[in-house]
Amino acid sequence: MEKISNWETGEYRMNIKFPEQLTPLLKWIAPILLVLWLASGIYIVGPDEQGVVRRFGKVVKITEPGPHYCLPRPIEKVDKPKIQQARRIEIGFETINPGPPARYRFHEEESLMLTGDEQIIDAQITVQYEIKDAADYLFNVRYLEGSQGTIKDAAEVALRQVVGERLIDDVLIGEKLQVEIDILELLQEIVDGYESGIRITEVKLQTVQPPKEVAAAFSDVVSAKEDKEKLIQEAQGYQEDIIPKARGQARSLILAAEGYKEEKIKRAHGDVAKFLAVLTEYEKAKDVTRTRLYLETMEQVLPGIRKYIIDSETSDGILKLLPLEGAPFGTKLQNPNPEPRRLR
């Protein structure tokens, strides 16, 4: 390399001369550098990512997981946010160390608020969200995340609005689940209005309690209401137990009565059919049927009666006696069914 200068004319120039053995290498360096520059545009999008390709700062396309190609920098640039990653913000507290044991820092300026009946309550929530549109997430909202980010401000607004529409008892006891659902829906509506490209997946109430100064009194009230609900549940359980049993017993009695009714009807029909059959035979031979019925009746009656058989030829000299064995002042029968005796 040779430097040539002329101070009088102010000229200064440099004459560079490369060795003759390097001249062939210089012919290949430029193509190689060009190939390497073009190859730098190859990129891979991970399974949980989404590629956002920008050309001179403007979004031109969205790419899904897998290998892709874009023009090398500075023409095009690729951002690859993790769209399936669960992200989390905390309202009213801050996790210093997840532990164990966990350590927190509480921020009362975020958690203290008024309820619908103008009571002060301390409420802390956690919000989980994920990316649903990578381009909107990256470029539509500035300062979206962080301790002073838009999402945290929107979550605090949603929390205060939902709590401010309810009574303190509903927030503390009765409608915790519904409060979480309402906060999620309202927060999603707010971030959709910003076109932030995020989806709220869960809102969880961490701590809901009255201020420390009145916490003991509120604890007693909550315990009393829980006891009331417990007794109501026990009464309802007893009701659900006794009513089916009573209905079952009633149904059993009804079925038994219906069975007894059918039995009596069938028996009555049988007796009528039997009587009609006897009547038919009686019409055919009245004397024979009458005698047979008499004898059958006597067979049923006479075995239970104490009988005396008296010969008609010798009965004129027998003293007629009134049988007193069954009277209260008489003697008890030794044999209630004695054999008949024949008197002569």
PyMOL commands that set and color helices and strands:
alter all, ss='L'
color gray80, all
select helices_A, chain A and resi 20-39+108-111+134-139+150-164+168-174+176-193+212-284+286-304+315-317
alter helices_A, ss='H'
color red, helices_A
select strands_A, chain A and resi 2-6+11-15+42-45+51-55+58-63+66-69+76-79+87-91+93-97+103-106+112-114+120-131+198-209+308-310+341-343
alter strands_A, ss='S'
color yellow, strands_A
deselect
rebuild
show_as cartoon
